[in-house]
Amino acid sequence: MNDLWNYEHAAFEEGYRLVCGVDEAGRGPLAGPVCAAAVILPPDLEIEGLNDSKKLTDKRRRALYDIITEQALAYGIAFASEQEIDEINILQATFLAMRRAVEQLKQQPELALVDGNRAPDFGAVPVKTIIKGDSLSANIAAASVLAKVTRDRFMEEQDALYPQYGFAVHKGYGTQAHYAALREYGACPIHRRTFLKKFYGN
């Protein structure tokens, strides 16, 4: 667990005190928004089982969600809609969701650790990108859990509105069942039109 704090400790040694982790969920799906979260954990907080959300079971992620939101010094969770994804592209929409999440933090971080290799602009807050950061940084791992659980819950709500697509199961990703539903029913309002161009051949 302590290895998850290596990047934060390096930042603390450079004089940063409030360090947040930022991650997203939902860049790849054919439907629904992209969700981002920003988290500032108390230094060296050990949360048993905390890891990259993709490596955890759904049940474990949801349990960790409650622990993280209870114990974090601050957190923010935000979406960029499927319409925004279609208008500005998925990368810029991801950055937009990340900015919104950071802006929600009740304490402004002095440094943002961001999963991946592309740095969003957080204005006055400097950014350090970390490839595979969701398995290397406690704060990014926590953000990955909040983003994933929040987006999954949103897609489960959408499943009640559009039950024919199976959103509760695949969360909007391009599974065989999802493509079969698209062939039968066409797109619904939360589908990303720019992600379906190849599918529809236009």
C-alpha positions in Angstrom: 0.0 0.0 0.0 2.8 2.4 0.9 4.1 2.2 -2.6 0.9 4.0 -3.7 2.2 7.1 -1.9 5.6 7.3 -3.6 4.5 10.1 -6.1 2.7 12.0 -3.3 5.8 11.8 -1.0 8.0 13.1 -3.9 5.5 16.0 -4.2 5.5 16.6 -0.4 9.4 16.7 -0.5 9.1 19.4 -3.2 7.0 21.5 -0.8 3.5 20.7 -2.0 1.0 20.0 0.7 -2.4 19.5 -0.9 -2.0 17.0 -3.7 -5.0 15.7 -5.6 -5.3 12.8 -7.9 -7.4 13.0 -11.1 -8.7 10.2 -13.3 -11.6 9.5 -15.7 -13.9 6.6 -16.6 -15.8 6.1 -19.8 -13.5 7.3 -22.6 -14.2 4.3 -24.8 -18.0 3.6 -24.6 -20.4 4.2 -27.5 -22.9 5.8 -25.2 -23.1 8.0 -22.1 -20.9 10.7 -20.7 -17.3 10.6 -19.7 -16.9 11.0 -15.9 -13.9 12.4 -14.0 -13.0 12.6 -10.3 -10.5 14.5 -8.3 -9.5 13.4 -4.8 -7.3 14.7 -2.0 -6.7 12.0 0.6 -5.2 12.6 4.0 -1.5 11.9 3.7 -0.5 8.2 4.0 -4.1 7.2 4.5 -4.2 3.4 4.1 -7.4 2.1 2.4 -7.3 -1.6 2.2 -7.6 -2.9 -1.3 -7.3 0.5 -3.0 -6.1 0.0 -6.6 -6.8 0.9 -10.1 -10.6 0.6 -10.4 -10.4 -1.7 -13.4 -8.6 -4.3 -11.3 -11.4 -4.4 -8.7 -14.7 -6.2 -8.6 -17.8 -4.0 -8.9 -18.8 -4.9 -5.3 -15.3 -3.9 -4.0 -15.4 -0.6 -6.0 -18.7 0.4 -4.5 -17.5 -0.4 -1.0 -14.3 1.7 -1.6 -16.4 4.5 -3.0 -18.1 4.9 0.4 -14.8 4.8 2.3 -13.1 7.3 0.0 -16.0 9.8 0.1 -16.1 9.6 3.9 -12.4 9.9 4.5 -11.1 12.2 1.7 -10.2 15.8 2.6 -11.9 16.8 -0.5 -13.3 15.3 -3.7 -15.1 16.4 -6.8 -16.9 14.3 -9.5 -18.1 15.7 -12.8 -19.3 14.7 -16.3 -18.9 15.8 -19.8 -22.0 14.8 -21.8 -22.2 12.7 -24.9 -23.2 16.0 -26.7 -20.0 17.6 -25.5 -18.0 14.6 -26.6 -19.5 14.8 -30.1 -18.8 18.6 -30.2 -15.2 18.8 -28.9 -13.9 15.2 -29.2 -13.4 12.7 -26.4 -10.0 14.0 -25.3 -11.1 17.6 -24.9 -14.4 16.4 -23.2 -12.3 14.3 -20.8 -10.2 17.4 -19.9 -13.4 19.4 -19.5 -14.8 16.8 -17.0 -11.5 16.8 -15.2 -11.5 20.6 -14.9 -15.0 20.5 -13.6 -14.1 17.9 -11.0 -11.1 19.9 -9.8 -13.2 23.0 -9.6 -15.5 21.2 -7.2 -12.8 20.6 -4.6 -13.5 22.5 -1.5 -9.8 23.0 -1.1 -7.7 24.1 -4.1 -4.9 21.6 -4.6 -1.3 22.8 -5.0 -0.5 20.0 -7.5 -2.6 17.6 -9.5 -1.5 14.1 -10.4 -3.3 13.0 -13.5 -3.5 9.5 -14.9 -2.1 9.1 -18.4 0.3 11.1 -20.5 -1.8 14.1 -21.6 -2.0 17.1 -19.2 -5.2 19.1 -18.9 -5.0 22.8 -18.1 -6.1 23.4 -14.5 -5.2 27.1 -14.6 -3.1 27.9 -11.5 -2.8 24.3 -10.5 0.3 22.6 -11.9 -0.1 19.1 -13.3 2.1 16.0 -13.3 1.0 13.2 -15.5 1.6 9.5 -14.5 1.2 6.7 -17.0 -0.8 3.9 -15.2 -1.1 6.3 -12.4 -4.3 4.6 -11.2 -2.2 1.7 -10.0 0.8 3.9 -8.8 -0.8 6.8 -6.9 -3.2 6.6 -4.0 -5.0 9.7 -4.9 -5.3 8.8 -8.6 -6.5 5.3 -7.6 -9.2 6.8 -5.4 -10.2 9.1 -8.2 -10.5 6.2 -10.6 -12.8 4.4 -8.2 -15.1 7.5 -7.7 -15.3 8.1 -11.5 -16.0 4.5 -12.4 -18.7 3.9 -9.7 -20.4 7.2 -10.5 -20.5 6.5 -14.2 -21.7 2.9 -13.7 -24.5 4.2 -11.6 -25.4 6.8 -14.2 -25.5 4.1 -16.9 -27.7 1.9 -14.7 -30.2 4.8 -14.4 -30.1 5.1 -18.2 -30.9 1.4 -18.5 -34.2 2.1 -16.9 -35.0 4.7 -19.6 -33.6 2.7 -22.5 -33.8 -1.0 -21.4 -33.4 -2.4 -24.9 -29.7 -1.6 -25.0 -28.5 -3.4 -21.9 -26.6 -0.4 -20.4 -26.8 -1.8 -16.9 -24.6 -4.8 -18.1 -22.1 -3.2 -20.5 -22.2 0.4 -19.4 -22.3 1.6 -23.0 -19.2 -0.2 -24.2 -19.2 -1.8 -27.7 -20.1 -5.4 -26.8 -21.7 -7.8 -29.3 -25.0 -7.4 -27.5 -24.8 -3.6 -27.7 -24.1 -3.7 -31.4 -27.0 -6.1 -31.9 -29.3 -3.7 -30.1 -28.0 -0.8 -32.2 -28.7 -2.7 -35.4 -32.3 -3.5 -34.2 -33.2 -0.2 -32.5 -30.8 2.4 -33.9 -29.2 5.0 -31.6 -30.8 6.5 -28.6 -30.3 10.1 -27.2 -27.3 9.2 -25.1 -25.3 7.5 -27.9 -22.2 9.3 -29.0 -22.8 10.0 -32.7 -19.2 10.5 -33.5 -18.4 7.0 -32.1 -21.0 5.4 -34.4 -19.8 6.8 -37.7 -17.9 3.6 -38.6 -20.8 1.5 -37.4 -23.2 3.3 -39.7 -20.7 3.7 -42.5 -21.0 7.5 -42.8 
